[in-house]
Amino acid sequence: MTNEQKTTCTLKRQNAKASNEITGGRENGSNCKKDIELEITKYLRMLSIPASVNGYKYLKQAIILYMDGKTSLKNEVYPKIAEENHVNVSL
């Protein structure tokens, strides 16, 4: 196994662990996405990041995409968030 493959496996395990901690080990159900969004909101509030901050919605989307295994900001996360919000990516 190459170092790149080991790194990818490690990242996937970390994502699965973080996702499991936030969802409480629940299986993916119809309310799972809402539960995750509520947990992310809770943690952002704990960090004193108010919803009124510019980019708050984008930050939440980026966290969700990261948890779904998207790890490249430039190639995966930014374009997906831009697409969902009908804006252009400017890198």
N, C-alpha and C positions, 0 to 999 in steps of 0.2 A: 504494500500500500504506500502510495506516495505521500509526501508531506501535505500536499494540497488536498488529497482525499481524506487524510486524517483531520485536517482543519475543518473540512466540510462536515464530516461526521460529528466532530465536537460541537460545531455550531448548531447542527440539527438537534443534538441531544440537549443543548442548553435551551433552545427554543421550545422543545417539547416540555422540558422541566418548567420553564417560566409559564408556558401556557397552562400546564397542569396545576401550578400553584394558583394562578388567577381563576381558573374555572373550578377549582376544588376537586379535580379529578373527574368531573362529569363528562359523559360522552357528548359529542357534538349533537345538539338537538336544535329545535327551532328557536329556542330562547338563548342559546349559547352565545351568539354574536352580541345580543343585547346585554347579557351578563358581563361579557368581556368589556364592552364599551362602558358599562357602569363602573366596573372595577378600575378601568383606566382613568375615568373621570375622578374617581375617589383618590387615586394615587396622585394625579395632577393637582388636585386640591390640597393634598397633604404637602406637596412641594410648593404650595402657595402660588400656583400658576392659575390666574383667574381666566374664566372663559371669555372675558372681554379682550384678552390679548390678541393682537393680530397674529394669525397663523395657528391659533389654538386648534381649530378643526383639522388643519393639515397635520399638526403634531399628533393628534389622536389617530388619524388615518395612517400615518407613518408607523406608529407603534403597532397597530393592528397588522399592517403589511409585514412588518418585521417578524411578528409572532407567527405569521403564515409562512415564513421561510424566505421571504424576500430580503436579501442581505446587502444588495448593491444599491446604495442610494441613487447614484447617478443613472444607472441602467435600468433599475426595476422600480424603486420607490417613487422618485420624482415623476417619471412619466405616468405611472398609474394614478397618482394623486391628481396630476394635471388633467388626465382624461376624465376622472370621476367628477371633477369640478369645472369642466369645460373651460380650461385656461391653457395657455401655452407654457411649455417648459422653457425657461431661460437659464442656461447654465453658463 
